[in-house]
Amino acid sequence: MIDVEIALRSLLAGYAPLTQLVGAAIYVGERFPQNSPRKAVLIYPMHLPRGYTMQGPDAVLEMRAQIFSRHKLKPTETSEYEVGQIAEAVAKCLTAFRGTVGNIRFQLIEAEMLRPAGSRTSAETIAGRSQDFLITANAV
């Protein structure tokens, strides 16, 4: 399934409105890397079981991906507007996308949920949005 994650990251990295906001800071994994930029996107894949037919496993790959958009605010910043822009760019890029990226043919990417996700400490505020996408694909 790692090919799907790589293709998903490539799809996001090739979307100009998103890269204008976060540059190359698009990661796959369980958490943001240490010392990652203030504005970044994280793809957290959650794999679903493969379907089976009478002949064995089918070729359809399904996964759910939580995509976190983050903006670490500087002490002088108060607006969380930019994290909304990042989340919107992710949604516009992925929602209802159909096409081939690398060796993965995306049959459907469906947005399921959007929720705020962030934290505040005395030193910094991290504004965030978490979006769930259901992805149906197959290898070409």
C-alpha positions as YAML, in Angstrom:
chain: A
units: angstrom
residues:
- id: 1
  name: MET
  ca: [0.00, 0.00, 0.00]
- id: 2
  name: ILE
  ca: [2.97, 2.30, 0.30]
- id: 3
  name: ASP
  ca: [2.59, 3.12, -3.42]
- id: 4
  name: VAL
  ca: [-0.80, 4.70, -2.71]
- id: 5
  name: GLU
  ca: [0.70, 6.91, -0.01]
- id: 6
  name: ILE
  ca: [3.54, 8.00, -2.31]
- id: 7
  name: ALA
  ca: [1.09, 8.73, -5.14]
- id: 8
  name: LEU
  ca: [-1.14, 10.70, -2.76]
- id: 9
  name: ARG
  ca: [1.82, 12.76, -1.59]
- id: 10
  name: SER
  ca: [2.88, 13.34, -5.22]
- id: 11
  name: LEU
  ca: [-0.63, 14.47, -6.08]
- id: 12
  name: LEU
  ca: [-0.62, 17.02, -3.27]
- id: 13
  name: ALA
  ca: [2.95, 18.14, -4.00]
- id: 14
  name: GLY
  ca: [1.99, 18.81, -7.63]
- id: 15
  name: TYR
  ca: [-0.91, 21.10, -6.71]
- id: 16
  name: ALA
  ca: [0.40, 24.67, -7.04]
- id: 17
  name: PRO
  ca: [-2.06, 26.42, -4.67]
- id: 18
  name: LEU
  ca: [-1.00, 24.05, -1.87]
- id: 19
  name: THR
  ca: [2.74, 24.25, -2.53]
- id: 20
  name: GLN
  ca: [2.50, 28.05, -2.50]
- id: 21
  name: LEU
  ca: [1.28, 27.73, 1.09]
- id: 22
  name: VAL
  ca: [3.49, 24.92, 2.48]
- id: 23
  name: GLY
  ca: [6.28, 24.44, -0.07]
- id: 24
  name: ALA
  ca: [7.62, 20.88, 0.04]
- id: 25
  name: ALA
  ca: [6.47, 20.30, 3.64]
- id: 26
  name: ILE
  ca: [4.12, 17.41, 2.84]
- id: 27
  name: TYR
  ca: [4.84, 14.30, 4.92]
- id: 28
  name: VAL
  ca: [3.53, 10.73, 5.24]
- id: 29
  name: GLY
  ca: [3.56, 9.10, 8.68]
- id: 30
  name: GLU
  ca: [2.15, 9.14, 12.17]
- id: 31
  name: ARG
  ca: [3.38, 12.60, 13.17]
- id: 32
  name: PHE
  ca: [5.14, 15.65, 11.83]
- id: 33
  name: PRO
  ca: [8.93, 15.32, 11.82]
- id: 34
  name: GLN
  ca: [10.87, 17.33, 14.39]
- id: 35
  name: ASN
  ca: [11.93, 20.74, 13.14]
- id: 36
  name: SER
  ca: [9.40, 20.64, 10.29]
- id: 37
  name: PRO
  ca: [8.35, 24.04, 8.92]
- id: 38
  name: ARG
  ca: [5.66, 26.10, 10.63]
- id: 39
  name: LYS
  ca: [3.21, 25.36, 7.82]
- id: 40
  name: ALA
  ca: [2.96, 21.71, 6.82]
- id: 41
  name: VAL
  ca: [0.67, 18.86, 5.78]
- id: 42
  name: LEU
  ca: [0.74, 15.31, 7.17]
- id: 43
  name: ILE
  ca: [-0.86, 12.28, 5.51]
- id: 44
  name: TYR
  ca: [-1.74, 9.62, 8.10]
- id: 45
  name: PRO
  ca: [-2.84, 6.46, 6.23]
- id: 46
  name: MET
  ca: [-5.23, 3.95, 7.74]
- id: 47
  name: HIS
  ca: [-5.42, 0.86, 5.57]
- id: 48
  name: LEU
  ca: [-8.66, -1.03, 5.08]
- id: 49
  name: PRO
  ca: [-8.80, -4.80, 4.52]
- id: 50
  name: ARG
  ca: [-8.65, -6.02, 0.93]
- id: 51
  name: GLY
  ca: [-11.79, -7.29, -0.72]
- id: 52
  name: TYR
  ca: [-12.05, -10.94, -1.77]
- id: 53
  name: THR
  ca: [-13.75, -12.69, -4.64]
- id: 54
  name: MET
  ca: [-14.16, -16.40, -5.40]
- id: 55
  name: GLN
  ca: [-10.73, -16.20, -7.11]
- id: 56
  name: GLY
  ca: [-8.96, -14.54, -4.17]
- id: 57
  name: PRO
  ca: [-8.08, -10.93, -3.29]
- id: 58
  name: ASP
  ca: [-9.43, -8.31, -5.66]
- id: 59
  name: ALA
  ca: [-7.28, -5.59, -7.20]
- id: 60
  name: VAL
  ca: [-9.05, -2.68, -5.53]
- id: 61
  name: LEU
  ca: [-7.05, -0.86, -2.86]
- id: 62
  name: GLU
  ca: [-9.05, 1.05, -0.28]
- id: 63
  name: MET
  ca: [-7.67, 3.22, 2.45]
- id: 64
  name: ARG
  ca: [-8.78, 6.01, 4.68]
- id: 65
  name: ALA
  ca: [-6.36, 8.90, 5.04]
- id: 66
  name: GLN
  ca: [-6.44, 11.53, 7.74]
- id: 67
  name: ILE
  ca: [-4.74, 14.63, 6.43]
- id: 68
  name: PHE
  ca: [-3.60, 17.17, 8.99]
- id: 69
  name: SER
  ca: [-2.96, 20.77, 7.97]
- id: 70
  name: ARG
  ca: [-0.86, 22.68, 10.49]
- id: 71
  name: HIS
  ca: [0.28, 26.23, 11.05]
- id: 72
  name: LYS
  ca: [2.45, 27.03, 14.08]
- id: 73
  name: LEU
  ca: [1.61, 30.61, 14.95]
- id: 74
  name: LYS
  ca: [4.36, 32.96, 16.03]
- id: 75
  name: PRO
  ca: [3.79, 34.60, 19.45]
- id: 76
  name: THR
  ca: [2.70, 37.81, 17.69]
- id: 77
  name: GLU
  ca: [0.22, 36.05, 15.36]
- id: 78
  name: THR
  ca: [-3.38, 35.46, 16.37]
- id: 79
  name: SER
  ca: [-5.14, 34.53, 13.13]
- id: 80
  name: GLU
  ca: [-5.77, 30.91, 12.19]
- id: 81
  name: TYR
  ca: [-6.86, 31.95, 8.69]
- id: 82
  name: GLU
  ca: [-3.89, 30.39, 6.90]
- id: 83
  name: VAL
  ca: [-4.52, 26.88, 8.23]
- id: 84
  name: GLY
  ca: [-8.01, 27.15, 6.74]
- id: 85
  name: GLN
  ca: [-6.44, 28.05, 3.40]
- id: 86
  name: ILE
  ca: [-4.14, 25.01, 3.61]
- id: 87
  name: ALA
  ca: [-7.05, 22.67, 4.44]
- id: 88
  name: GLU
  ca: [-9.12, 24.16, 1.62]
- id: 89
  name: ALA
  ca: [-6.30, 23.64, -0.88]
- id: 90
  name: VAL
  ca: [-5.97, 19.98, 0.21]
- id: 91
  name: ALA
  ca: [-9.72, 19.47, -0.19]
- id: 92
  name: LYS
  ca: [-9.81, 21.11, -3.64]
- id: 93
  name: CYS
  ca: [-6.90, 18.98, -4.82]
- id: 94
  name: LEU
  ca: [-8.25, 15.65, -3.61]
- id: 95
  name: THR
  ca: [-12.04, 15.78, -3.57]
- id: 96
  name: ALA
  ca: [-13.51, 13.73, -6.41]
- id: 97
  name: PHE
  ca: [-10.08, 13.33, -8.09]
- id: 98
  name: ARG
  ca: [-9.92, 10.56, -10.67]
- id: 99
  name: GLY
  ca: [-6.76, 9.83, -12.58]
- id: 100
  name: THR
  ca: [-3.40, 8.11, -12.54]
- id: 101
  name: VAL
  ca: [-0.39, 9.21, -10.49]
- id: 102
  name: GLY
  ca: [2.71, 7.06, -10.92]
- id: 103
  name: ASN
  ca: [1.56, 3.45, -10.98]
- id: 104
  name: ILE
  ca: [-1.66, 4.11, -9.02]
- id: 105
  name: ARG
  ca: [-5.03, 4.77, -10.66]
- id: 106
  name: PHE
  ca: [-7.25, 6.69, -8.27]
- id: 107
  name: GLN
  ca: [-10.84, 5.66, -8.94]
- id: 108
  name: LEU
  ca: [-12.29, 7.98, -6.31]
- id: 109
  name: ILE
  ca: [-11.14, 10.20, -3.45]
- id: 110
  name: GLU
  ca: [-14.08, 11.14, -1.28]
- id: 111
  name: ALA
  ca: [-13.98, 13.74, 1.49]
- id: 112
  name: GLU
  ca: [-15.64, 12.47, 4.65]
- id: 113
  name: MET
  ca: [-15.00, 14.81, 7.57]
- id: 114
  name: LEU
  ca: [-13.31, 18.09, 8.51]
- id: 115
  name: ARG
  ca: [-12.58, 19.01, 12.12]
- id: 116
  name: PRO
  ca: [-10.37, 21.48, 13.96]
- id: 117
  name: ALA
  ca: [-7.24, 20.03, 15.53]
- id: 118
  name: GLY
  ca: [-4.76, 22.18, 17.36]
- id: 119
  name: SER
  ca: [-3.14, 22.98, 20.67]
- id: 120
  name: ARG
  ca: [-2.15, 26.01, 22.66]
- id: 121
  name: THR
  ca: [0.74, 26.39, 25.07]
- id: 122
  name: SER
  ca: [2.23, 29.50, 26.60]
- id: 123
  name: ALA
  ca: [5.10, 29.36, 24.08]
- id: 124
  name: GLU
  ca: [3.18, 28.74, 20.85]
- id: 125
  name: THR
  ca: [-0.18, 28.05, 19.31]
- id: 126
  name: ILE
  ca: [-0.59, 25.32, 16.72]
- id: 127
  name: ALA
  ca: [-3.64, 25.82, 14.55]
- id: 128
  name: GLY
  ca: [-4.76, 22.74, 12.68]
- id: 129
  name: ARG
  ca: [-7.45, 21.06, 10.63]
- id: 130
  name: SER
  ca: [-7.94, 17.33, 10.27]
- id: 131
  name: GLN
  ca: [-9.67, 15.97, 7.18]
- id: 132
  name: ASP
  ca: [-10.68, 12.38, 6.45]
- id: 133
  name: PHE
  ca: [-10.67, 11.02, 2.91]
- id: 134
  name: LEU
  ca: [-11.78, 7.60, 1.67]
- id: 135
  name: ILE
  ca: [-9.56, 6.52, -1.22]
- id: 136
  name: THR
  ca: [-10.33, 3.82, -3.77]
- id: 137
  name: ALA
  ca: [-7.51, 2.95, -6.18]
- id: 138
  name: ASN
  ca: [-5.77, 0.15, -8.01]
- id: 139
  name: ALA
  ca: [-2.30, -0.44, -9.40]
- id: 140
  name: VAL
  ca: [-1.82, -0.09, -13.15]
...
